[in-house]
Structures are given as structure tokens and as C-alpha cells.
Amino acid sequence: MSIYFDASQNFFHLSNNEISYIIGIEKKQYLTHRYFGPRLAEYHQVNQLQMIDRGFATNPISEERTFSLNTLPLETSTQGSLDYRVSNYQFRNIDGHCITNFAYDHFEISEGKRPLEGLPSLRGDQGQTLAIYLVDSIQSLEMVLYYTIYEDLPVITRSVSYTNNGTQIVYIENAGSMLLDFPRCDFDLLTFNGAHTNEATIHRQALHPGIQKIASTRGTSSPQHHPFLGLADRYTNEDQGDVYGFHFIYSGNFVAQAEVEQYGSTRIQIGINPETFEWKLSPGTTFQTPEVVLNFSRKGFNQLSQTFHTLYQTYLIPKQWQQEERPILLNSWEGNYFDFTEEDLIRQAQLASTLGIELFVLDDGWFGQRTDDTTSLGDWYVNNAKLPNGIEHLADVIHQQKMKFGLWFEPEMISVKSRLFERHPEWSLQVPNYPQTQGRQQLVLNLSLPEVQDHLIQMLIAYLSSNKIDYIKWDMNRHLTEVGSFLLPNDQQKEVSHRYVLGLYRILSEVTERFPQVLFENCSSGGGRFDPGMIAYMPQTWASDNTDALCRSKIQYGYSYLYPPIMMGAHVSDSPNHQVGRNTPLESRFLIAMSGNFGYEIAIEKQSPQELEMIKEQIIFYKKHRKLLQFGQFYRLKELDASYSTAWLFKNETEALLVYSNGLAQPAQTVQYLKTKYLEESALYKDMNTEEIYSGSELNHAGILIPRIKGDFNCFYIHWTVIR
Ligand code: DGJ
């Protein structure tokens, strides 16, 4: 891995064994994007810049009509002059003008990577960092573009800092994290879109002229659009072809866009959404943007996923969870909703313990006057009517059953019907003279207020200090409205959305660092805030409120492009399913949930003796294969089709497990051989059910005959051990 500056030809070359990234300096001032892709052993500028005197071009040097920043591939935009494509930043000065003129100043190369203050980011002990300084000398503004290249992965991270070295206040209206121009547009754009209970649906379509953009203005990254863009060659599939992935490590409002411009180049820009953002940059202060991960694969989507999985497990989640096996849980929500007593929970926990379940999670409904979702958020004291002996007692009883104990919180929320709201109505997000909008009959706490942050930190510390809570599910069930703050002056009201996210990150980092042994599960009505920012604090996320196994196979398939199975909470729930009413076999529900971070969310006492016996067997099976399922490599073997049929493979050095689902049964089933593709070619694999032995190469290339399967949504698995 190296970062090299060629002073004679004026370019930076960032490279490791797999990739190269090249940035040019033109006219000693302007940063051009020259290359990102497979590693180049050396670079002598074969791909010269096109210099043509174009119509409507703008020229920084008037007599050089072939040199225009409006058509060159750039590393950052200009503002108010020269470049008309989407911009990565915008300043407004106190005269109201929105113009800057940044020029290259100098660079620094350093080992490792500095953490981004107040923001989650990849750890970078294995990296090397280039900082390129640009200066607007008229207003004394500084912009630093940061690039870190990793030793062992085809990954670069980018972020920007904006500093005011002048004497006047300036306002940042747009603080983008990255921009680059590819000199072509024959890409397919890949995005993950959806809704509550339908997260991470893959969309792939050819780029076309104009701007294609996804964004959130909801205060969170949102289930509607995931903060990710992929750019794939037209022929790229799961196993071959080039694809770039851009993933934003941020949990608030974002924009991610691709602009195909007039001469067929493509600009990628990602950052905090400027629609809901502004920042007052006082003299002497700096604004640091969140980070974007740039990932490149030459071997299709599976390879892109392998890189994301390894990257996030190694450099993003809290270190203590990297190798830590996760317990099988029983979550109380779908089995009880708000309706339970202490005796009910204890009986359920006892039964769960006999089945081999390792963690009992008490979900919503345990606090304040909470008997439905209209009340008590903010009142984090125990509901005595339901739990007369308190949380600690319940935790003790569960620990006596040799299980861990977990508890649900929705810390960011406040019900109007709550003691907290009586005491602190001013803590909820609001704008003077306007009514407060409710969602799920609740308001949102203003997490940009330091006193709210302190209150939540203290509340959580008090619970966790008892040492009786092993796991916390952190929920967040509505989006932000009336985003204002009494603490900030008029000209800083548009800072609140971002300050909210910074407040959230402060709380999360203080609490998770103080209690590293407590497992935190991220949730926002399922995957509503499943993003790399949250993953930095909480190593797993409840992937969707939709627990129907057929829907889940699609949702988990989508998320698996970016996150490994261990990061996606997945539970066996009751049939018929509570969200879509579908009946599915218990075996299929198990195989899909087992392919994520595994647990149960069922009315456990209503299961028949045969079902309980099956659950017991499932748990034995899971424990036996936990290492493979939680830490093995995961590959998708089939692209999702209209019948929702899926197939995937877990693999490590000693074993492999294939899960196949037929989705919706089809008439006239075609002959199908499923190729495992990713097993070790020269190894011998023994099918642990039939005892038959096959070579990795025949499984990979000749494939397994898919049996005739009647009935919807039947799954099967094959488990092999490596015998040589
Ligand atoms: C939404 C979550 O996604 C569910 O799992 C559950 O915790 C409910 N909230 C509780 O209100």
C-alpha cells in the first residue's frame, strides 16, 4: 500500500495490491479525478484529459478556451462559477453571496487515519492517509480532502473538513463528503430502497442523462433509501464484472446522487442532505463531514459484499464484538405485545431455557403506564402493575435460568402522556407557534440539547450499572418533524438535524464504551436506521419488522450486499405471520432466521409439543454450526427472481452450508443445477446427511440437482464437512 506524489507530472497515486486511485493537479490549482479501478503498476498519464473548445464552456484562464472546469473530471466541484454540475459544497458569506474560489495549496501524507471527532468512522490503523488542502484566499477558507487507503482491502475512505480562517462568519449551505467524476456513463445504478416492513429492495437500472438521486429528509438514514450507491458495468452479475460501491457512514439526512452530464461523464456526490442543513462557521472553526467508503470489485456483487463484510467486521463494529459469538434470543414482542405479567414472562423464560435459548429479551411495554403505544415514552421506571418486583428481580430470575437478560428502550422519544413531558415539554423537538406533529402518538426528544443527551446517558448508565442487563434493544419508531431548538439562535436553526445525529452519537459512544460487555441491537421499526453509522456502536440491527420468512429472504438478501448475516437480527415468528398473514413451514422459518442473527419471537407457550421438539432440534443444530453461520463467509448463489427463490452459501475452512428456498412454487419446473461456485476447488466435501462425497470443483461447476419441490416456500439445506 502506498500514497505517492509524482512531482514532475503532478499527480497523486494511491494504491494497494488491488486498486489504484489517481488525482491530478492541473494548472497548479485544480484537482482532477484521473482514475479509480484495478491496481496500476505504474501510471504515465495514458488517459489524457480531453481539451476541446466547447460551446458554453467556462474558462478560468480566458485565452485558454480548451481548458474548462465545466467539462473536466474533478475531485471536488467549484461554486458559483466554472462548473455547473452538482456541487459538493456551498458557502454563503455575510453579504449573502455564494461564491468561492478554492485552489490547491499543499498536501500531507500520514500513516494510519485520524478518527473523525464526534462521528463514527472506520478504524484506520492499517491505512495511510492523504490530506489535500485547498484554499479560498479571498475569504480565507480552507477545505481539506481526506483519502485513506487500506492495506488489505480494495477500499478508500473519503471525507472533507471545511475551516474558516478568516475574520467573518460564513455559512456552509452544503457540506458534501465526496465527489468524483467518472469519464463514462455506461453504468447501471444500484440502490436499496423500500419502506417499513419492506426494507433493502434491490433496484438496478441504467444511468440516463440528468441527476439520479436518493435522499432522506426524515432525520434518519431511513428505510426508504439506504445511504448507498453502486455503479456496475452492464454485464456485472453476482460473480463477475466491475462494480463500485459508495456507502455513507452517517445516520441522518443524506443525499447520494449520480449525474450524467452533457458529454457522457458521471458525477457521484454524497453527503449530508443540504435541504435540511446549514452550518454557521465562525472564524477559527472547522466543520468535519462524515465519511464515505469507496469499495471496488472486479468479481461482481459477491466480491463487493465480501469486502464490505470484512471491512465492517474488522474496522467498524466495536472491537470487543469482532469475534464474540452472539446468543440465541427469545424476544417478547410478537408473542406478547403489551400484554404480559411477570409470571407470564417467567414461565416463558423457563420454557425458553429448557429449549436451549440463551438470551431473554423483554421488549416494549415494561415501563411507566405503558399498556399500549399511546403513552409513557420517557418514563423509564418499571411498570409496577406488570412487574411488581422490578426489573432487577426479573433479571435475577432469568439469570437463574442460565440465560442472559435483555431490555428494550426507545430513548429518543417522549410521549405527551408521560411524566417526562409534564416536567420537560421543552425537550421535545418543536418550532415556535407551530403545532407538534405526532407519529405513533409520540414526539421526538431534541437530542441536539446537551441536557437531553446527559439525561439519557445518566438514565442508561443507571440501568446498566446494576450489571443485570446483558443486552439492550435501542428502538426509534418515528421520523423527525418541527426540527428546531430553543437553544440555538435564528441563524443556526438549520443545524439541528445534524446536531441531533451528533447528540445521538455522543450518547451511544459514551454508553457503549462504558459498558463494552453489553450487547446493543440497533432498531428503527426494523431496518429504518440500519446504516454503517449505527453499526459503529451497535454490532447488530433488527433488520425488519416484517418477520414473514418469504419476505425476510428478500430483505436479508438485499442487506447482505452490504452487511454480513451476523449484523442482521432475524427471528422465527408465528405462522400465520403477523405482518402478511402467510403460513410457512417452521423449518423454512428456521432456515431463513438462522441465516441472520438468530432468535425466536413467538408465543412460546402456544407451540405444540411437536413444534417445541422441532425448536429444540433447531437450537441444537444452530449451536453446532454457530461459528460457521456467524463468522463464515456468506455468498449469494442466485439472483433474486420473481418467484422469490433464493440460495446462499456459508463457508469456512472446515465446513459449508447451503440454504435453498423455492419461493413461490412454479409449474413445469425447469431442470436446475445449483452451482456452489465458491467452495474450495481441490477440497473433498462430505454431505453430512447422505454421506456422499463430492469434489469442490464438481459442486462449484456441475452443480446440485434441485429436487422437485411442491408447495410454496419450502427450504432445504445441505451441510458438508471438508474431509480433505
Ligand atoms: C418496533 C420494533 O421494530 C419492534 O420489534 C418492537 O420492538 C416494537 N417497535 C415495539 O414498540
Boltz pocket constraint, residues with backbone or C-beta under 6 A from the ligand:
constraints:
  - pocket:
      binder: B
      contacts: [[A, 333], [A, 363], [A, 364], [A, 408], [A, 475], [A, 477], [A, 523], [A, 524], [A, 525], [A, 526], [A, 542], [A, 544], [A, 545]]
      max_distance: 6.0
